[in-house]
Amino acid sequence: MPKAFSVPITPQGKSALATLPPWHYSSDCLAIEYWADQKAIAALLPPGVTVDQKSGGRAFFWFLDWQFTGSNDELTDPARYQYREAFVLVEAVFEGVPVNYCPYIFVDNDAAIARGWAQGFPKKLTSVYQTRSFSAPSAAAAPLAKGSRFGASVSAHGERLATARIQLEEPVADPTTVFNRPTTMRRYFPQLTADSQNKPPVDELTMSLTDNLKIVDVWTGSAELKLPEVDGEDMHLIAPLRVGRGYRLGMAYSVTDLRILKNYVG
């Protein structure tokens, strides 16, 4: 029997892009709070998900420097399992519950794309960079301290899709006052058969389940965010009308399951 979670399917399963869960993640993150046009956000939301009128178009743009492992010591193979990511979360409501919805997400690793598509994250291959912190004191170390500056960017096909800067001012005592909504996605797989191209076999609203979620060392400060108009992309339609606070934090969690909130097929 083939042994694989994802393609390519082989007798040993060693070539598969994604191994079977559990999947474990650790990351250093930058997150920039901003507000976008509510009509543009509404146009991105799937059926049953609505704009959170109380949020006024609030969103977060995230940059993450990930280290991944499964059950086979993958963290010792960083060429395959370290990667960087950037995504947008817009605040919305599903069946009366405040949620985040992920309309755009970018990553620089094919295994991360496979794991993301299985969950419903609409991942695209890009280049993502962010300032890292180092323990040895230096002008380049970017320590977690007042005044430290961090930057991040995501680019694709020679175009800069997003640029961010933050400057730390103070630690955040309770991260749950900022990051407190579950993340939802649209899990969508089309088919190419001529008479069924508008009838996807998989079209679901899903919720990301994060086991043992930990958010640590949260700092906040001033922030800048630019989402320019780029040929072949339309993320600029939810570009900032105004920018709020920036955050730098550490995050870790595991993935073993997925929740299906709504099935749009049939």
C-alpha positions as CSV (number, residue, x, y, z in Angstrom):
1,M,0.0,0.0,0.0
2,P,1.2,3.5,-0.7
3,K,2.5,5.4,2.3
4,A,1.8,9.1,1.9
5,F,-0.3,12.0,3.2
6,S,0.2,14.0,0.0
7,V,1.5,13.6,-3.5
8,P,3.8,12.2,-4.8
9,I,2.4,8.8,-3.7
10,T,5.2,6.2,-3.5
11,P,5.5,2.8,-1.9
12,Q,7.7,4.1,0.9
13,G,6.1,7.6,1.2
14,K,9.5,9.3,1.5
15,S,8.9,11.6,-1.5
16,A,5.6,13.0,-0.2
17,L,5.5,16.8,0.2
18,A,3.6,16.5,3.5
19,T,3.9,13.7,6.1
20,L,1.1,12.6,8.3
21,P,0.3,14.7,11.4
22,P,1.2,15.6,14.1
23,W,2.9,18.7,12.7
24,H,4.8,20.9,15.2
25,Y,5.6,24.6,14.5
26,S,7.8,27.3,16.3
27,S,8.1,30.8,15.0
28,D,9.3,34.3,15.5
29,C,6.5,36.6,14.2
30,L,5.7,40.2,13.3
31,A,2.1,41.3,13.1
32,I,0.8,44.7,11.9
33,E,-2.7,45.9,12.8
34,Y,-4.5,47.9,10.2
35,W,-7.9,48.9,8.9
36,A,-9.1,48.3,5.3
37,D,-12.1,49.1,3.2
38,Q,-15.0,47.0,4.6
39,K,-16.6,46.5,1.2
40,A,-13.3,45.1,-0.2
41,I,-13.1,42.7,2.8
42,A,-16.8,41.6,2.3
43,A,-16.0,40.8,-1.3
44,L,-13.4,38.2,-0.2
45,L,-15.5,36.4,2.4
46,P,-17.2,33.0,1.6
47,P,-20.9,32.4,2.0
48,G,-22.0,32.5,5.6
49,V,-19.1,34.7,6.7
50,T,-19.7,38.4,7.1
51,V,-17.8,41.5,7.9
52,D,-17.5,42.2,11.6
53,Q,-19.1,45.7,11.7
54,K,-17.8,46.3,15.2
55,S,-14.2,45.9,13.9
56,G,-14.6,48.6,11.2
57,G,-12.4,46.7,8.7
58,R,-9.7,45.7,11.1
59,A,-7.1,43.2,9.8
60,F,-3.6,41.9,10.7
61,F,-0.7,41.3,8.3
62,W,1.6,38.6,9.6
63,F,5.2,37.7,8.9
64,L,6.6,34.4,10.4
65,D,10.0,32.7,10.4
66,W,9.1,29.1,11.0
67,Q,10.8,25.9,12.1
68,F,8.8,22.7,11.6
69,T,9.0,19.1,12.7
70,G,6.8,16.1,12.4
71,S,7.6,12.8,14.1
72,N,10.9,12.0,12.3
73,D,13.3,14.7,13.6
74,E,12.6,17.0,10.7
75,L,13.9,20.0,12.5
76,T,17.4,18.6,11.9
77,D,16.8,19.0,8.2
78,P,16.4,22.8,8.0
79,A,16.9,22.9,4.2
80,R,13.5,21.1,3.8
81,Y,11.7,22.2,6.9
82,Q,12.6,25.8,7.8
83,Y,10.5,28.3,5.9
84,R,9.1,31.8,6.0
85,E,5.5,32.9,5.6
86,A,3.3,36.0,5.3
87,F,-0.5,36.3,5.4
88,V,-3.5,38.5,6.0
89,L,-6.2,37.9,8.6
90,V,-9.4,40.0,8.3
91,E,-11.9,40.2,11.2
92,A,-15.2,38.7,10.4
93,V,-18.2,36.8,11.9
94,F,-19.5,33.3,11.3
95,E,-22.8,32.3,12.9
96,G,-22.5,35.0,15.5
97,V,-18.9,34.1,16.5
98,P,-16.0,36.6,15.9
99,V,-13.4,34.9,13.7
100,N,-10.4,35.8,11.5
101,Y,-10.6,34.9,7.8
102,C,-7.4,34.3,5.7
103,P,-7.9,35.5,2.1
104,Y,-4.1,35.7,1.2
105,I,-1.1,33.7,2.4
106,F,2.4,33.4,1.0
107,V,5.2,31.0,1.7
108,D,8.7,30.0,0.4
109,N,8.5,26.2,0.8
110,D,6.6,23.6,-1.2
111,A,6.0,21.3,1.8
112,A,4.4,24.2,3.6
113,I,2.2,24.8,0.6
114,A,1.0,21.1,0.7
115,R,0.2,21.2,4.4
116,G,-1.5,24.6,3.9
117,W,-3.7,23.5,1.0
118,A,-4.8,20.4,3.0
119,Q,-6.1,22.8,5.7
120,G,-7.6,25.4,3.4
121,F,-4.9,28.1,3.5
122,P,-4.6,29.5,-0.1
123,K,-0.8,29.5,-0.1
124,K,1.2,30.9,-3.0
125,L,5.0,30.5,-3.5
126,T,6.9,33.8,-2.9
127,S,10.0,35.2,-1.2
128,V,9.5,36.3,2.4
129,Y,12.0,38.0,4.7
130,Q,12.0,39.5,8.2
131,T,14.5,40.9,10.7
132,R,15.7,38.2,13.1
133,S,16.8,38.6,16.7
134,F,20.2,37.3,17.9
135,S,21.5,36.9,21.5
136,A,25.0,38.4,20.9
137,P,24.9,42.2,21.4
138,S,25.3,44.1,18.2
139,A,23.8,46.9,16.2
140,A,22.4,44.1,14.0
141,A,21.1,41.9,16.8
142,A,17.5,43.4,17.0
143,P,17.0,42.4,20.6
144,L,13.6,42.4,22.3
145,A,14.0,45.8,23.8
146,K,12.6,49.3,23.6
147,G,13.7,51.0,20.5
148,S,14.5,47.9,18.4
149,R,13.4,48.1,14.8
150,F,12.2,45.2,12.6
151,G,11.3,45.0,9.0
152,A,9.6,42.4,6.7
153,S,8.6,42.0,3.1
154,V,7.0,39.5,0.7
155,S,7.8,39.4,-3.0
156,A,6.6,37.4,-6.0
157,H,7.6,37.4,-9.7
158,G,9.9,40.3,-9.2
159,E,7.3,42.5,-7.5
160,R,7.1,43.6,-3.9
161,L,3.7,42.7,-2.5
162,A,4.1,44.0,1.0
163,T,6.6,45.9,3.2
164,A,6.3,46.4,6.9
165,R,8.3,48.1,9.7
166,I,7.8,48.2,13.4
167,Q,9.6,49.8,16.3
168,L,9.3,48.3,19.8
169,E,8.0,50.4,22.6
170,E,6.8,48.1,25.4
171,P,5.9,44.5,26.3
172,V,2.3,43.3,26.2
173,A,1.3,41.7,29.5
174,D,-1.7,39.7,28.2
175,P,-1.5,38.6,24.5
176,T,-5.1,37.4,24.6
177,T,-6.3,41.0,24.6
178,V,-4.9,41.2,21.0
179,F,-4.8,37.7,19.5
180,N,-8.1,36.0,20.5
181,R,-10.0,34.9,17.4
182,P,-9.9,31.5,15.7
183,T,-8.7,31.4,12.1
184,T,-11.0,30.3,9.3
185,M,-10.2,29.4,5.7
186,R,-11.9,28.2,2.5
187,R,-10.6,24.7,1.5
188,Y,-11.2,24.6,-2.2
189,F,-10.0,22.0,-4.8
190,P,-11.2,22.3,-8.5
191,Q,-11.5,19.7,-11.1
192,L,-10.5,20.0,-14.8
193,T,-13.1,17.8,-16.4
194,A,-14.7,20.0,-19.1
195,D,-18.3,19.7,-17.8
196,S,-17.4,20.1,-14.2
197,Q,-14.9,23.0,-14.0
198,N,-17.4,25.1,-12.1
199,K,-18.3,22.2,-9.7
200,P,-15.4,21.7,-7.3
201,P,-15.4,18.4,-5.5
202,V,-14.1,20.1,-2.3
203,D,-15.4,23.5,-1.2
204,E,-15.5,24.0,2.6
205,L,-15.2,26.6,5.3
206,T,-12.7,25.3,7.7
207,M,-11.2,26.3,11.1
208,S,-7.6,26.0,12.0
209,L,-7.1,23.9,15.1
210,T,-3.9,24.8,17.1
211,D,-3.0,22.3,19.8
212,N,-0.9,23.6,22.7
213,L,-0.8,27.1,21.4
214,K,1.8,29.3,23.1
215,I,2.4,33.0,22.5
216,V,5.4,34.5,24.3
217,D,7.6,37.5,24.5
218,V,5.0,39.9,23.0
219,W,6.2,43.4,22.3
220,T,4.3,46.3,20.7
221,G,5.1,49.5,19.1
222,S,4.6,51.8,16.1
223,A,4.2,50.3,12.7
224,E,4.2,51.0,9.0
225,L,2.6,48.8,6.3
226,K,2.4,49.2,2.5
227,L,0.4,46.9,0.1
228,P,1.0,48.4,-3.3
229,E,-0.9,47.6,-6.5
230,V,0.9,44.9,-8.4
231,D,0.2,43.4,-11.8
232,G,-1.3,39.9,-11.5
233,E,-2.4,40.4,-7.8
234,D,-5.3,42.1,-6.1
235,M,-4.3,42.2,-2.5
236,H,-3.9,46.0,-2.8
237,L,-7.7,46.2,-2.6
238,I,-7.5,45.6,1.1
239,A,-4.5,48.0,1.6
240,P,-4.4,50.0,4.8
241,L,-6.6,53.0,5.2
242,R,-4.8,53.5,8.5
243,V,-2.2,51.5,10.4
244,G,-2.4,50.7,14.1
245,R,0.1,48.9,16.3
246,G,2.9,46.5,15.4
247,Y,3.8,43.4,17.4
248,R,6.8,41.1,17.7
249,L,6.2,37.7,19.4
250,G,7.2,34.1,19.6
251,M,4.6,31.5,18.8
252,A,4.4,27.7,18.8
253,Y,1.6,25.1,18.3
254,S,0.9,21.6,16.9
255,V,-1.6,20.5,14.3
256,T,-3.4,17.2,14.5
257,D,-6.9,17.9,13.2
258,L,-9.1,20.3,11.2
259,R,-12.7,21.4,11.8
260,I,-15.1,21.7,8.9
261,L,-17.6,24.5,9.6
262,K,-19.6,24.5,6.4
263,N,-19.7,22.3,3.2
264,Y,-20.5,24.4,0.1
265,V,-20.7,21.3,-2.2
266,G,-24.2,20.0,-3.1
